[in-house]
Every structure is written in C-alpha cells, then in structure tokens.
Amino acid sequence: MAWLDMGRLSQIMDNMIAQGKAKPMIVIMPNGIVDLDAAPGQSPYMQGKASRSNVSSWMGRTEKAFSEEIIPFVEKTFRVESDKQHRAIAGLSM
C-alpha cells in the first residue's frame, strides 16, 4: 500500500500535465493482488492471509478483471475514448 499512500501520483500527474509532459487522463489503480479480493476503499490485506499454494489458479484473472470488469466500468462511468490510441496499462509489478 506504500505506492497508494506515498507515491504522490496526483501531484506527479498534475505537474506533468502543467508542464505539458502529459495530457489530462483518467488513472485507474485496481487491486492487483489477484488472489485477494477487496471492495473499493478496502485493503485486501485485512481479509486474511492469501493462499499461494495454487499459482495456476491465478492465470488469466488479471486479464479477465480488466476486460470484463474494469474497462466496462470506466467506459460506462467516464467519458473516455475507447480505442487503443487512448488507452495504456502500466504497473509496478506487471
């Protein structure tokens, strides 16, 4: 959770936009811990210890979350361009 608490993303993005280094954008930071679920505003760490015994059960879960949940939610909730020229995915652990 250090990135969310101390990463200063909003300040970094505001500065980059003000300096013309980035265009205004919507930044979505989903829970990337595929073996723990958490509702918005909740920490997945508060719901017990993760079981990492079956790594194969994680396969495809992140992709499925993006394609079936996150992208449809963002497109429904915000006025966004939906083509590949206007979308990016990045992450510290991706």
ZIFEN-V44746 format. One record per residue. RES is the residue in one letter. PSI is psi in degrees with one decimal (999 if undefined). D_LAST is the distance of its C-alpha to the last C-alpha in Angstrom with 2 decimals. Layout:
BEGIN
RES PSI D_LAST
RES PSI D_LAST
END
This chain:
BEGIN
M -3.8 15.57
A -38.2 16.43
W -43.1 14.10
L -39.2 15.89
D -39.1 19.21
M 3.8 19.33
G -17.4 16.76
R 36.9 19.53
L -44.2 17.41
S -41.2 20.58
Q -41.6 22.68
I -47.3 20.36
M -43.2 20.09
D -44.1 23.84
N -42.7 24.72
M -40.3 22.76
I -45.5 24.44
A -33.5 27.80
Q -0.4 27.56
G 13.9 26.80
K -13.4 23.48
A 150.9 21.64
K 153.9 23.07
P 138.9 23.18
M 164.4 20.26
I 127.7 18.96
V 123.7 15.75
I 129.9 14.35
M 84.6 12.29
P 163.8 12.05
N 109.6 11.97
G 6.0 8.58
I 95.6 10.67
V -17.4 11.60
D 3.3 14.68
L 130.2 16.23
D 147.9 17.66
A 135.1 18.78
A 159.3 20.95
P 132.8 20.53
G -5.1 21.61
Q 151.4 21.29
S 132.1 19.20
P -20.4 17.83
Y -17.8 19.13
M -4.3 22.65
Q 23.9 22.88
G 169.5 23.28
K 139.1 21.51
A 148.5 18.80
S 116.9 19.88
R 22.0 17.57
S -23.4 20.35
N 78.6 19.24
V -33.8 15.69
S -22.8 16.73
S -15.2 17.25
W -24.5 13.54
M 125.8 13.16
G -7.9 12.90
R -39.5 12.90
T -46.4 9.81
E -43.1 11.22
K -42.1 14.60
A -43.1 13.96
F -49.7 12.94
S -31.6 15.84
E -19.7 18.41
E -58.3 18.02
I -55.0 16.01
I -47.0 17.07
P -39.4 20.62
F -46.9 20.97
V -44.7 20.02
E -31.8 22.33
K -34.9 25.06
T -34.5 24.90
F 155.0 24.49
R 100.2 26.17
V 156.7 23.40
E 136.0 23.43
S 9.1 21.81
D 166.1 21.61
K -22.1 18.75
Q -15.4 20.26
H 24.8 19.60
R 143.2 16.02
A 152.2 12.63
I 131.2 9.04
A 163.2 6.97
G 159.2 5.14
L -31.0 5.91
S 16.3 3.78
M 999 0.00
END
